[in-house]
Every structure is written in structure tokens, then in C-alpha cells.
């Protein structure tokens, strides 16, 4: 302690008392070592996770499908389970459904009726050409044929929407996967009776994936579409694809969305992760909270302006806190590449306070 006091006394004698604003502290190498001063470069990995923010992994909406019961019935067979990989068109479940039989029967009946009306129309057109029937009869036959065709078409579309095979009666209703993907959720159990539109499976394509990020407004406005978004402590990265235009009233954050393609297989929908946002030069920087000091309502960081074997210079710089999370703060006022003191701050502040006396 005696050595530290002597070093501080020597330092006080070398400073011109100009106050905090514009002040420069000149320290010798021994003084820096005695005070325990350590520095980091703003914008580097040392400065903490620059823009580290919480994010949630989501499946893009256009890559998700729900396999549901098209008609009421009994779940007769489940072919896959959550986590299974499926191909488009692969049968994932069987449904025993009396309603499906009714749809098949109605489709067959309407098809037969339409075929019969076409035969009647062909016959009446020939009879009319020979002058054996009135034109009104031909028009009535044409109308009946058109109605029969429309009804048959409607029943065929109903079969298609229900996923029921046309042209035969009987057999279970096969439910198939609408895309290549992974089964995320199974909502029905074997032997369960379900109503129409009851979800059976939720299936998704898991590449690319989205990262939904809640960012402070000041951080969000500094970003641009296409900016790199990197997972903390991971080589996985993506690109920013959307910047929200609304601020959440409770958290005062803005929703950012990034897309991750390479490395998406290492992520899981619903997973919560931390991401690092690339920060443009001249924008906010992240520093450890311990690097800042407060005096007379202002916040300062000590920026190293010179350094060599002969000595070091530190300048107290007024900064503005943009956001704070954990032990890190995002600030304005420090440029990328500037060296900032993060340890020995109390000694530097004591030197300035002593100068002001």
C-alpha cells in the first residue's frame, strides 16, 4: 500500500489539473502495473459478447405442416413418432372412417349418374338431328348432364381433400406426409376417435431455421438487413432477414429475425440461445460494466491514448449507456479498435479526484 500511495503521489504531481473533461493521465509502466490496470480493445472478443442478446430458435412458417384427420374416424395405425424423418407422400397413419366410405360411395354414384347423363345427351342429340324430338327436350337433357358433371366433380374434389382414394370402396384412410421433414409432435394416440380437422402430427423441414431476437431499440436501429448474426461460443451464424417496426411495451425491445442455413442441424426448434450481433464501425460497443465510472451525473470510460515502454496515457471519455445485460453494457462514445481500461479503474478515478482537489 505504501508503494501504491507513493505512485499516486508521483502521478498527481505530473498532471495539470484540468478537471475530468479533457484530462489526460500520464502513467509510467511501473505505475500501471502497481494499479493493476488492464485494457481491452473495443469491438474485440475480449470486450465481452458484443451485442449478446437472447434468441429463440423457430421453424419458418412456410416449412411447417400439420397432418390432420380430414374426416371423423378411429386412429387405426401410427407409423412414425416424434423425431422420425419422413419423406413427402410417406404414409404416417391410417384412419378407419365410416364417413370416408360415404364419400367414396357418393363419388361412385355421382360418377355413374354423370356417365348415364352423357349417354342420354348423346342419344338426344342424335334424335334431334333426325327431327324426332323437340329442341326443348334436348336442352333439358343438356342441363341434366351439366348438373350431373358438376356434382361428380364436386364429389371427386371432396375425396381429394379428404385424401380418400377414388374408384373403390373399403380399406383404411391413409394419411401421408405433405413434405420431406421431421416429425416434431404427435397429437393423437392409437385407438383414439377423432373428429374432422383433429391434428395428428406436426411435421417440419428443419433447414433453414429462424432465430427470433429481442433487441433494445438502439441496438436494433444500428442493424441492417444482411448483417451477420453469430451464436455465442459457436461457429454457427446466419443473416439478418427482418427488423421489426414495433417496440414491445413491456420489454422495450424490437423483434429481429435471422435465418440460419449452415449448422441448422445443430439447433432445435424452441431452443433458447445467445447471439452476437455484428456492430458497424462507429456504432455502439459492448464493454464490461466494471469499465465505467460515474461522476457528477456523467458516465466515463478510460481510453488509452498512448502506450509504450516509457509510459501510458489515459483519457476519461464521456459515454452513454444504451443497454445493459448481466455484466456487460452497450455504450455510445467508444469506437471500434480503441483500447479501454477494464481493471484498475478505482485507481484511475482516485487520481482524477485527487487532481480536482
HELIX and SHEET records of a PDB file:
HELIX    1   1 UNK A    2  UNK A   14  1                                  13    
HELIX    2   2 UNK A   29  UNK A   35  1                                   7    
HELIX    3   3 UNK A   45  UNK A   47  5                                   3    
HELIX    4   4 UNK A   61  UNK A   63  5                                   3    
HELIX    5   5 UNK A   98  UNK A  129  1                                  32    
HELIX    6   6 UNK A  135  UNK A  162  1                                  28    
HELIX    7   7 UNK A  217  UNK A  221  1                                   5    
HELIX    8   8 UNK A  264  UNK A  266  5                                   3    
HELIX    9   9 UNK A  289  UNK A  291  5                                   3    
HELIX   10  10 UNK A  345  UNK A  356  1                                  12    
SHEET    1   A 4 UNK A  24  UNK A  27  0                                        
SHEET    2   A 4 UNK A 312  UNK A 325 -1                                        
SHEET    3   A 4 UNK A 298  UNK A 307 -1                                        
SHEET    4   A 4 UNK A 292  UNK A 295 -1                                        
SHEET    1   B 4 UNK A  24  UNK A  27  0                                        
SHEET    2   B 4 UNK A 312  UNK A 325 -1                                        
SHEET    3   B 4 UNK A 328  UNK A 332 -1                                        
SHEET    4   B 4 UNK A 285  UNK A 288 -1                                        
SHEET    1   C 5 UNK A  24  UNK A  27  0                                        
SHEET    2   C 5 UNK A 312  UNK A 325 -1                                        
SHEET    3   C 5 UNK A 298  UNK A 307 -1                                        
SHEET    4   C 5 UNK A 339  UNK A 343 -1                                        
SHEET    5   C 5 UNK A  38  UNK A  41 -1                                        
SHEET    1   D 7 UNK A  53  UNK A  58  0                                        
SHEET    2   D 7 UNK A 209  UNK A 216 -1                                        
SHEET    3   D 7 UNK A 253  UNK A 260 -1                                        
SHEET    4   D 7 UNK A 237  UNK A 247 -1                                        
SHEET    5   D 7 UNK A 228  UNK A 231 -1                                        
SHEET    6   D 7 UNK A 272  UNK A 277 -1                                        
SHEET    7   D 7 UNK A  53  UNK A  58 -1                                        
SHEET    1   E 4 UNK A  64  UNK A  68  0                                        
SHEET    2   E 4 UNK A 199  UNK A 204 -1                                        
SHEET    3   E 4 UNK A 181  UNK A 186 -1                                        
SHEET    4   E 4 UNK A  85  UNK A  86 -1                                        
SHEET    1   F 4 UNK A 173  UNK A 176  0                                        
SHEET    2   F 4 UNK A  91  UNK A  96 -1                                        
SHEET    3   F 4 UNK A  73  UNK A  78 -1                                        
SHEET    4   F 4 UNK A 193  UNK A 194 -1                                        
END                                                                             
